[in-house]
Each structure stands twice: as C-alpha cells, then as structure tokens.
Amino acid sequence: MTTELIILVIVVLTALAFDFTNGFHDTGNAMATSIATGALKPKTAVALSASLNLVGAFLSVEVAKTVGKGLVDLDQIDIKKDGSALMLIVFTGLVGGILWNVLTWLLGLPSSSSHALFGGLIGSALAALGFSGVQWGGVLSKIVIPAVMSPLVAALVSTVGTWLVYRIASPVSDERKTRGFRWGQVGTASLMSLAHGTNDAQKTMGVIFLALVASGSVNDDDAIPFWVKASCAIAIALGTYLGGWRIIRTLGKGIVEVDTPQGVAADGASAAIILTSSHFGMALSTTHVATGSILGTGLGRKGAEVRWGVAGRMVVAWVITLPAAAAIGATTWMIGAGLNSLTNTQFVGELVVFAILVVFCLWMWRHSQKDAIDASNVTNSWDGEAVAAAEESLTADEAPMDDSAKNHQEALPQKAGA
C-alpha cells in the first residue's frame, strides 16, 4: 500500500467520523420535540430518524456539489503535482469540524455541524493558500446568507403555523386533539429526518469527493461515486441512532416546553425549509432551522415560556462556530504541514494530527460521563443546570459543588451514557 493511499484512507475515515458526529449531534433537530412531548419513545425516535436519514442521503447531491466544488479554490493547487497539499487541507478541515462538534455536544449546545465543517475547511485553506484559496462568493451566497436568514424565516413560519394550529384545533376535544397531533408529530418529525439526510449527509460526500480529487482518483467534474453516497448515508444513520441525548434535551426542554401542536408546527416548518434549500444546493444548517422553529412555537402559543438565556447561549455558539472551527483547522494544518516539512514526509504530520484528534475526543467523552444524559433522563424537567455543569467540569474537575448542583447530579442516573 502506497503512502498516498494510506493518507487517502485516513482522510476518508476521518470524513466518515465527522459524518458520524454530525448524526448524533443533529438527532435532536428532528426528534427533540417528539421525544419531549412523548409522541415517540426516545429509542424509537432515534431509530426512526436514523432510518430516514439513510434514505434521505440518496435523494439529492446538490449540497455535496456546493461543498466539493464551492469552498476551496481548486485552481490555486496543481493537483497533479501536489495533491497532498489539498489532502492536508481537507483532513485538517475535518479535524476542526469534529473537535468543535464534540465540544458543543459536551456542553449540550445545538451549534451547527455544517458550519463547523465549513469553518474547518475555510481555516485550513486560508492557512495553506492564503485569502485567495477560498471561494468567498460561494461562502457568502450559500453559507453566510442562509445562516443568517434561515433561523429568522423558520421562527416566522413556525410562529404563524403554531398560531394557526391552535386556532384551527380549538373546537376539537382534548382527547382527539392529543391523539391526532401525536400522529401528526410523528409524520412531521419523520419528514424532518428525511430532510436532514438530504442536506447533512451530502456535506461529507462533498468532502470525500475533494479528497478523491486530491488523490487523482476522480476529476473535479466527475459525478460523486455511489460508494461515497452509501458510506456517508450509513455513517450519519449510525450516528443518529446513537442519539445525541445532551442536545436532544436542550432542544426539547431547554428553549420552550413544547406541546404536541407546537411540535407539529416546528417540525413541519423545519422540513419545508430544509428540503427547499437542499433542492437549490444551499448548505443550510439544520440546527439553525430547527432551533428557530422551536423558538417560533413559543412565540406563537399564548402563555408559552421562552427561555431567552438558553437561546442566547445558542446564538453565541452559532456566531463563534465558523471562526472557532476555522482556528482549529488552521492550527492543525500548520502542525501537520510543519511536521511534514521537518521530517520531509507526507504522512507524519497527518498521523500526529490524527492522534491529537483522538486524544481530545476521548478527553471530552470522559468529561461527559460526569453528568450523563441518556434515553432514561432526557425528558426530565429542565432546571437550567445541565449546560452549566458541563461547562464547569471543563475547568474545575475537583471544584466543590453548591447544593443545587449536587442535587442535580444525584438526580441523574449513575450509569454511563451520552
């Protein structure tokens, strides 16, 4: 096996690892409201979501084209002479996306996996090629503008939808209303899962396509191979089935206490917006859309409580995701490129960066066990402590807890889970 092939395998496996983290990070986008209202049992919900993510990944490749051909300026690299340079950009960009995904999962913050990936790729491309190495027109039109507009549009659509749902259903008896809306929520949540597959799995397809271009296996105007589509679909489905319980809890309980009519409105609005964006090749953040929709249900229902403090922390995470992931991508590119130059090889840098990725992911997983959230406690009443406990554990492993934190920790099951 040649060095180039070994590097390609490492990059493809890292891309699939990102796809896996995307799955468990974004499960809550589709199923948080259904789980929170009891329309679906937690494990049933993630299994259904995983199946539909798998199907959705095969329905379109427009978003994959945006990622594979619309971010890094391939004209800046002579791929035939120096494909390893593009390979390192792709690899370290993925590392930036994965590390940010795992960190925000630990904190229970539903930040955008899409923007973590884009930020990582942009940062590594800037470090390697300079300002001209990024296609800023594509970044602006298909990433930045949708990132700003999508949660606002989703909140507006969901607000109106929630108001209409309650208005139309007001003459119906409570028993029939509850039963009907639960089935409606299962349907809209399923559509949301399908939409997530059509949008998010394709982002990893685009990244693997970039790696194949760098290795000379395909040309940049070729179609995306079927094995790439299949492997990405399976990876995101497996991640979804694992269930990102920490983020499901934040979305389902942290922003608004969601009732079944609100769940129908939120998931219906999210699915419509995401499917539309996938058709036009816009790499939309399903997290932004889902959060905006859930927030809209609180605004559209009279008397609903919106926890603006939790929403504010999410917005902060959204704002810093691109630059934070870009900083990680640029830093790991400099480490990898520097070590390759120092050792006069094309693989030492990649191996060291891969080791850094594994160590940090294991470290964050260990911290997650101190405040474990799983299917058994994901629907517990929100007390505002979950995110704070995770944040404090990062910097004060042995710091004494106050009484409220102790009570919160004792209330949680003492078994491992995420």
Solvent accessible surface area in square Angstrom, and as a share of the most:
residue,aa,sasa,rsa
1,M,168,0.75
2,T,85,0.49
3,T,51,0.30
4,E,101,0.45
5,L,78,0.39
6,I,74,0.38
7,I,5,0.03
8,L,18,0.09
9,V,61,0.35
10,I,25,0.13
11,V,1,0.00
12,V,17,0.10
13,L,105,0.52
14,T,1,0.01
15,A,0,0.00
16,L,36,0.18
17,A,43,0.33
18,F,0,0.00
19,D,0,0.00
20,F,68,0.28
21,T,11,0.06
22,N,0,0.00
23,G,0,0.00
24,F,20,0.08
25,H,1,0.01
26,D,3,0.01
27,T,2,0.01
28,G,1,0.01
29,N,5,0.03
30,A,1,0.01
31,M,0,0.00
32,A,1,0.01
33,T,2,0.01
34,S,0,0.00
35,I,5,0.02
36,A,18,0.14
37,T,22,0.13
38,G,43,0.41
39,A,17,0.14
40,L,24,0.12
41,K,156,0.66
42,P,29,0.18
43,K,144,0.61
44,T,69,0.40
45,A,0,0.00
46,V,3,0.01
47,A,38,0.30
48,L,54,0.27
49,S,0,0.00
50,A,9,0.07
51,S,62,0.40
52,L,40,0.20
53,N,2,0.01
54,L,67,0.33
55,V,79,0.46
56,G,0,0.00
57,A,0,0.00
58,F,86,0.36
59,L,103,0.51
60,S,28,0.18
61,V,39,0.22
62,E,70,0.31
63,V,0,0.00
64,A,0,0.00
65,K,92,0.39
66,T,14,0.08
67,V,0,0.00
68,G,3,0.03
69,K,75,0.32
70,G,16,0.16
71,L,2,0.01
72,V,3,0.02
73,D,29,0.15
74,L,22,0.11
75,D,135,0.70
76,Q,86,0.38
77,I,17,0.09
78,D,75,0.39
79,I,39,0.20
80,K,198,0.84
81,K,176,0.75
82,D,67,0.35
83,G,12,0.11
84,S,34,0.22
85,A,31,0.24
86,L,0,0.00
87,M,8,0.04
88,L,10,0.05
89,I,0,0.00
90,V,0,0.00
91,F,0,0.00
92,T,0,0.00
93,G,0,0.00
94,L,0,0.00
95,V,0,0.00
96,G,0,0.00
97,G,0,0.00
98,I,4,0.02
99,L,18,0.09
100,W,24,0.08
101,N,0,0.00
102,V,11,0.06
103,L,48,0.24
104,T,1,0.01
105,W,11,0.04
106,L,0,0.00
107,L,24,0.12
108,G,4,0.04
109,L,16,0.08
110,P,1,0.01
111,S,0,0.00
112,S,1,0.00
113,S,1,0.01
114,S,1,0.01
115,H,5,0.02
116,A,0,0.00
117,L,0,0.00
118,F,1,0.00
119,G,1,0.01
120,G,0,0.00
121,L,0,0.00
122,I,17,0.08
123,G,2,0.02
124,S,0,0.00
125,A,0,0.00
126,L,61,0.30
127,A,35,0.27
128,A,31,0.24
129,L,44,0.22
130,G,30,0.29
131,F,150,0.62
132,S,64,0.41
133,G,0,0.00
134,V,7,0.04
135,Q,64,0.29
136,W,86,0.30
137,G,53,0.51
138,G,22,0.21
139,V,8,0.05
140,L,101,0.50
141,S,59,0.38
142,K,73,0.31
143,I,1,0.01
144,V,53,0.30
145,I,89,0.45
146,P,9,0.05
147,A,17,0.13
148,V,88,0.51
149,M,94,0.42
150,S,6,0.04
151,P,17,0.11
152,L,111,0.55
153,V,60,0.34
154,A,0,0.00
155,A,15,0.12
156,L,118,0.59
157,V,66,0.38
158,S,0,0.00
159,T,34,0.20
160,V,75,0.43
161,G,21,0.20
162,T,0,0.00
163,W,130,0.46
164,L,76,0.38
165,V,29,0.17
166,Y,60,0.23
167,R,157,0.57
168,I,128,0.65
169,A,11,0.09
170,S,75,0.48
171,P,115,0.72
172,V,56,0.32
173,S,60,0.39
174,D,110,0.57
175,E,129,0.58
176,R,161,0.59
177,K,46,0.19
178,T,60,0.35
179,R,127,0.46
180,G,44,0.43
181,F,32,0.13
182,R,101,0.37
183,W,185,0.65
184,G,28,0.27
185,Q,0,0.00
186,V,31,0.18
187,G,42,0.40
188,T,27,0.16
189,A,0,0.00
190,S,22,0.14
191,L,74,0.37
192,M,0,0.00
193,S,0,0.00
194,L,40,0.20
195,A,0,0.00
196,H,3,0.01
197,G,0,0.00
198,T,4,0.03
199,N,0,0.00
200,D,0,0.00
201,A,0,0.00
202,Q,0,0.00
203,K,0,0.00
204,T,0,0.00
205,M,0,0.00
206,G,0,0.00
207,V,0,0.00
208,I,1,0.00
209,F,3,0.01
210,L,1,0.00
211,A,0,0.00
212,L,9,0.04
213,V,5,0.03
214,A,5,0.04
215,S,43,0.28
216,G,59,0.57
217,S,69,0.45
218,V,25,0.15
219,N,98,0.50
220,D,64,0.33
221,D,112,0.58
222,D,55,0.28
223,A,89,0.69
224,I,21,0.10
225,P,31,0.20
226,F,143,0.59
227,W,121,0.42
228,V,0,0.00
229,K,51,0.21
230,A,21,0.16
231,S,27,0.17
232,C,0,0.00
233,A,0,0.00
234,I,92,0.47
235,A,11,0.09
236,I,0,0.00
237,A,12,0.09
238,L,105,0.52
239,G,0,0.00
240,T,0,0.00
241,Y,126,0.48
242,L,92,0.46
243,G,1,0.01
244,G,0,0.00
245,W,19,0.07
246,R,6,0.02
247,I,0,0.00
248,I,3,0.01
249,R,7,0.03
250,T,3,0.01
251,L,0,0.00
252,G,1,0.01
253,K,28,0.12
254,G,0,0.00
255,I,0,0.00
256,V,0,0.00
257,E,71,0.32
258,V,14,0.08
259,D,56,0.29
260,T,9,0.05
261,P,5,0.03
262,Q,0,0.00
263,G,0,0.00
264,V,26,0.15
265,A,11,0.08
266,A,2,0.01
267,D,5,0.03
268,G,24,0.23
269,A,7,0.06
270,S,2,0.01
271,A,0,0.00
272,A,56,0.44
273,I,29,0.15
274,I,0,0.00
275,L,58,0.29
276,T,74,0.43
277,S,2,0.01
278,S,4,0.03
279,H,133,0.59
280,F,128,0.53
281,G,2,0.02
282,M,58,0.26
283,A,1,0.00
284,L,7,0.03
285,S,1,0.01
286,T,1,0.01
287,T,2,0.01
288,H,6,0.03
289,V,0,0.00
290,A,2,0.02
291,T,7,0.04
292,G,3,0.03
293,S,0,0.00
294,I,4,0.02
295,L,33,0.17
296,G,0,0.00
297,T,0,0.00
298,G,5,0.05
299,L,93,0.46
300,G,11,0.11
301,R,81,0.30
302,K,201,0.85
303,G,80,0.77
304,A,27,0.21
305,E,109,0.49
306,V,19,0.11
307,R,47,0.17
308,W,145,0.51
309,G,53,0.51
310,V,11,0.06
311,A,10,0.08
312,G,33,0.31
313,R,87,0.32
314,M,1,0.00
315,V,73,0.42
316,V,90,0.52
317,A,3,0.03
318,W,36,0.13
319,V,103,0.59
320,I,74,0.38
321,T,1,0.00
322,L,41,0.21
323,P,78,0.49
324,A,24,0.18
325,A,0,0.00
326,A,18,0.14
327,A,57,0.44
328,I,43,0.22
329,G,0,0.00
330,A,22,0.17
331,T,67,0.39
332,T,7,0.04
333,W,47,0.17
334,M,110,0.49
335,I,62,0.32
336,G,0,0.00
337,A,25,0.19
338,G,39,0.38
339,L,47,0.24
340,N,20,0.10
341,S,91,0.58
342,L,149,0.74
343,T,59,0.34
344,N,139,0.72
345,T,40,0.23
346,Q,80,0.36
347,F,77,0.32
348,V,37,0.21
349,G,0,0.00
350,E,3,0.01
351,L,84,0.42
352,V,55,0.32
353,V,0,0.00
354,F,75,0.31
355,A,52,0.40
356,I,49,0.25
357,L,10,0.05
358,V,61,0.35
359,V,94,0.54
360,F,98,0.41
361,C,31,0.18
362,L,107,0.53
363,W,100,0.35
364,M,7,0.03
365,W,129,0.45
366,R,151,0.55
367,H,8,0.04
368,S,0,0.00
369,Q,50,0.22
370,K,77,0.33
371,D,10,0.05
372,A,9,0.07
373,I,5,0.02
374,D,15,0.08
375,A,22,0.17
376,S,70,0.45
377,N,3,0.01
378,V,2,0.01
379,T,56,0.33
380,N,61,0.31
381,S,94,0.60
382,W,25,0.09
383,D,78,0.40
384,G,32,0.30
385,E,47,0.21
386,A,8,0.06
387,V,3,0.02
388,A,36,0.28
389,A,28,0.22
390,A,3,0.02
391,E,68,0.30
392,E,103,0.46
393,S,16,0.10
394,L,41,0.20
395,T,122,0.71
396,A,40,0.31
397,D,82,0.43
398,E,160,0.72
399,A,51,0.40
400,P,131,0.82
401,M,77,0.34
402,D,92,0.48
403,D,107,0.55
404,S,58,0.37
405,A,17,0.13
406,K,88,0.37
407,N,96,0.49
408,H,16,0.07
409,Q,61,0.27
410,E,128,0.57
411,A,75,0.59
412,L,13,0.06
413,P,48,0.30
414,Q,149,0.66
415,K,118,0.50
416,A,76,0.59
417,G,19,0.19
418,A,23,0.18
